[in-house]
Structures are given as structure tokens and as C-alpha cells.
Amino acid sequence: MSWLTRTALLAAVLHITPTVILVTRPEAVTRLTPGADAFFAREVHLSDADAHRLHTAVDWSPDDGVLTFYTAKRAGSPVGAFVFVRVDTPHGPLEVAVGFDAAGAVRRVEVTKATVETKPWVLEALRAGLTDAYAGLRPGSGTAPGGARAVRANVGALPAYMAQEVDKGVARALAAYGGFYK
Amino acid sequence: MLYELRRADLRVRFLVTCLLATFGVSYLFGGWMVALYAGFTPAGVAQTYAGAGMAMHMPPDSTVVVEHPMTMAGFAESDVHQVDLNLLVQDTHVHVPMYGVIAGVLSLVALGLVLPKGWLLGLITLLFAAPWLDFAGMWLTKLVSRDFAFVTVLGGWAMGLGYTIVAIVAIRQMWFFKKGALE
């Protein structure tokens, strides 16, 4: 096979399709922290040592070394926090929004972005109840996110694969929140 | 003259026409996609590739926390499609080889056109320079300054111009030259 054909095939196989928004950020914010009337961005600029610690824990470093958490309040009292985490997959990026309640447990998870190619797989996993499996998880509890395990029997191979990637996003959010939110 | 498309067998001319039509459809949808994500203005490209930038210099030895209020409008702005460094590396790795193949194929079509040598060299340069400008602009916007976004816009238009010139001249020479004029 000529180099030209090989290059063309490689490019076709690896082509990343554009990002699509599954849930807009304002909509995700409303779902993750219902009733909140004020929001604050908490940007944690990680030192080299902390960035290394996070990377060792979940094999991930946030963009530009900055973790951005959002705190939600109602009438001045905290109602929870949330974080948007990107997961790069071979089929393009996913964005997972993970919301925590005031006690620090996962309240809800939303998949906010996928790609044209992965959208149907993600939607199939979501219809099978993927995000229900994350509610109540706590950072440092030792329980790994088990969304993929919960839906595997009811979805195809690619939706199950995307569910694993969403698990990865939730695991990153748990590690980030547990280690650096306070 | 390596070969002349206008004298080529009907089957070859049909093949080249199909190829140009397919590329044309692909470029139209490419333009649509650009309109959906980065837009055609330097400001849109800068927002996509440069990102918001660092709010402060990151101290090397200690973690620093900065807090500020957020509005719903602020969250909505975050929905703008942004390409960070990792994605740009991936995009460059994936797209540049394909752009090279397309520029190569269009150059092969151009070699079969009856044009002065200087024009042909210029056209081939344009076909290959376009993707280089496109990605150089993205990288310069990401790493040096948002002001370089115009280079990507320039690359995009150059890509469209190169294809348009090859397609128009090729179709004209292959299908609209009178047989008698060749003798």
C-alpha cells in the first residue's frame, strides 16, 4: 500500500468530528444546583507538586493547570458546588459536569458535550440510566464510579465504552473536589 | 507539458470532474462547519483558539485560589467552542496529512491544465500554502498572540480560492474547449 493511501486511510480513521452541546452550561447549572441564586467561580491554580499529585491519582491534568469549581448559593447559604471536566477520547472530547451537594456527595452528573460521532453512543448510555449510578458518591470513599458497569448489559459496545469515559470524568471530578475544593 | 486534461480520454475527464465535485461538496460543508464553530472573522478564530487566557501568573511552588462571582451569562459564554493545546495537537496531527493529500491531488489536476509555468507554480504554492497558513495561524494564535487569528482566516480563504481556480479552469478546459481549437 502506498504511503499516500496509508495516510489517507489514517486520516479518515482518526478524523475527529466536531463538538456538539448536549446540555448547555446554564441548563446544566440549573440541574446541578436547583434553586441557587448566586454563583462563584473558584479557580485553583495548582502548584507543580499538587498538579503532579492529581495526575498520579487520576492520570489527568486540568487545562493550564487550573481547576475551576463553581460554588452555588441560595439566600447566601451554600447549596452545592460543581465542576466541568473534559475527557479526551480517541473519538473526540467529552465534557462531564459533576454537581456536589452541600455535604460533599455527588448530587447529579450531566454529560454536557460530545462529538457528532459520539453523541448517539452517549445518548444511548444516558437513556440506559448511566448518570443515576453516580448519585451519592463521595470523594475519598474508595468507591470508583460505576456507571459503565451499571449500563453494560443494556447497551451496545460503543455506548458502554463511552460510559467508561464518563466514569473517568466523574473520577477526575471526585479527585479534584476531594483534594482541592476546600 | 506533462499531460493535458483537455485532450484526455472521456473517462479520465469524468473521473476528474467527479473528484472536483466531491471536493466541492466537502468544501461547502467545511465552510458550513467553520461558520458553526470558529466563524469567518479573526475575532471568532481568536476566541476559539486563544481561549480566555490565564487570569494570573501561576506560582510555581504553591497552589493559589482565586474567587469571583459568576453570572448565567458567564456560563453561557463558556459554551463557545474552544480548542485547547491538546486538541490542537490532535487536530494538527489528523488534519494536516489529509490537507496535504487534497493539495497534492488538486496539484495533479492543475498539472494537466494548460497554463503558463509561472501560473502553475503559483497555483501549486497556493494549494499547499493554504493549509500551512491555516494551522500556522491556529498555533500562533494559541502560543503567541490573538492578533495572528487573521492568518487562519487567510489560510481558509486561500484554500477556497485554490480549489475554485483549479475547478473552474479544469471544467472549462475539459468540457468547454472546442475540439477544433486543439488541432
Interface residues (C-beta under 8 A of the other chain):
Chain A: L4 T7 A8 L10 A11 A12 L14 H15 I16 P18 T19 I21 T24 R25 P26 V29 A38 F39 F40 A41 R42 E43 V44 H45 L46 S47 D48 A49 D50 D63 D64 G65 V66 Y70 T71 F84 D88 P93 F180
Chain B: M33 L36 Y37 M54 A55 M56 M58 P59 P60 D61 S62 T63 V64 V65 V66 E67 H68 P69 M70 T71 M72 G74 F75 A76 S78 D79 H81 D84 L85 N86 L87 Q90 D91 H93 V94 H95 P97 M98 G100 V101 G104
